């Protein structure tokens, strides 16, 4: 039985990306990047005023949240260094 890939979609705020052509060009380049510490960009969409990115699902939330928004259990420095390298 095949497993279904999980993904996450994010709507981009208009103030961050206004030009759909720029989004598609940059998404095309970013989509080529592969690294064990990065989620893969699956696709993007720029239709009318809407901007959307689709990336692999991150089961443990975002790195940003772990680094900056975990007041109850901050990420230890040893783990931060491991993530960086």
N, C-alpha and C positions, 0 to 999 in steps of 0.2 A: 504494500500500500504506500503510495506516495504521500509525503508530508506537504502540507500547504505552507508556502512561505508567508511569514508575517511581515507586515509593513506598517508604516506610520505616515500620515500625511499632515502637512502643516500649511496653513494659509499664511502668506506673507503679508505684512502690513504695507499699505500703499506707500507710506513715507520711506520705506526701505528699498523697494524695487518698483519704480514707476514705469520703466520701459520693458515691455514684454520681449522684445528682440534681444535686449541685453541679458535678460533672465535666461532665455533659451540658449544663447551663446555661452554664457558662463556655466550653466547647468551641463551643457554638452562637454565642456572641458573638465569640470569637477567630476562628472560621471565616469571619467576614464581613470581617476585616481583610485588605487587600491592599497590599503594598509591595514594591518591587523588591529590597529587602535581606532580606526574610523569606520563608521557605518557606510554602506554603499548607497549612493544616490540611484534610485530605481528610475525615476522620471520626473518631469516637471510639466507644468501647464500654465500658459498665459493666454487667457481668453477674456476679452473685454477688459474690465477693471480687476479681474480676479487673477491672483498669482498663487500657485500651489507647487510644493515640493513633495515628492514621495521618496522616503528612505526606508532602509531596513528597520524593523522594530527593535527597540532597545529595551530589553526586559528590566534592566536595573535603572532606568531613567537616564537622564543626560549627565554628562561629565560636569557641566556647569552647575547643576543642582548639587552634585556630590561635593564639589569644591567650595561653593559659595552659599548654599542655602540649607545646610543640614545642621541646624542649631543644636539638635538633640544628640547627634552622633556625627561629629565632623570626621572627614576622611583623614586618617593619620598621615604624617609627612612621608613615612616609608612607602605607603601606597601611592601617594602623589608622585614621588620620584619614579616608582615602577611604571606608572601610567605614562610619564613623560618620555621614558626610554623604552 
